């Protein structure tokens, strides 16, 4: 079962009969990825009515169509159709290095839900993810907090949620909110964590029991930085790490996500690489490497991750040719970072793959020789 099946199975049961749960949160957290700019214009509207106004021609990428189908199924169900959309805000600023989108909902139980969008198909959004490894707050985290605080004064009982970067924004806003007592819970679906300094603050510790995290079994983004919240590892219908970030591939167990006991070794491999990035590089090295790489890609005309992944060989050749034009300091730092990442990959590959294979070989050998 996946979340499509959940809507078919539970869509005819209102939240007054079956209370709001993690799957409801997961579905609502997907809605900010859809462009509602010409539909949500200041007057509250139900999800059922808003969906009828969407233009299907806008959804050209497969992942966009999946979310469109999901929103369509939800909008026609008794459980979701009367959820009121009060606000939709979207900001994309290259100058601020900000890709931000949030939606404000009123649920049938008269509580409020703010959903933050994750990283969309822009290089600015991906750069902001890497900015999180050395900067807190980022422009997106500030925007997320401002968005929440602006709505808390006259209202009470908030839930927050987000997928990918949106989960990080939901947690940051909850922890830093002006009225933390009004936060019921915050949900992060495969979102990155925070620095050790941030999760050690009194504000975080006081909120952390209301912070809940779900990550797929081969999570990459969800293993970035640190997380000490209640974390559920979710079984996936695909083994491909890239596709596991897409919640459509997360398996469902009735009215909750299908939980398993541990992450795969591939996920541990990425966590080791991220740990070396976080622990062994200085802030200056991170800043220079990220900014130099980003600015070079923009100068070369690449504006989306898809542009890069479609022509990886050409991108590498063009980046290499530009490398000699970097300042001596930038060139030295880039070389040091690439060297660290290479060594980290080799070390992590041994720790997570070769070591386990050697142990298994020895176990088989012992079984064959009768040694116990």
Buried (B, 14 or more C-beta within 10 A) or exposed (E): BBBBEBBEEBBEEBBEEEEBBBBBBBBBBBBBBBBBEEBBEEEEBBBBBBBEEBEEEEBEEEBBEBBBEBBBBBBBBBBBBBBBBBBBBBBEEEEBBBBBBBBBBBBBEEBBBBBBBBBBBBBBBBBBBBBBBBBBBBBBBBBBBEBBBEBBEEBEEBBBBBBBBBBBBBBBBBBBBEEBEBBBBBBBBBBBBBBEEBBEEEEBEEBBEBBBBBBBBBBBBBBBBBBBBEBBBBBBEBEEBEBBBBBBBBBBEEBBBBEBEEBBBBBBBBBBBBBBBBEEBEEEBBBBBBBBBBEBBBEBEBBBBEBBEEEEEEBEEBBEEBBEEBEEEBBEBBEBBEEBBEEBBEBBBBBBBEEEEEEEEEEEEEEEEEEE
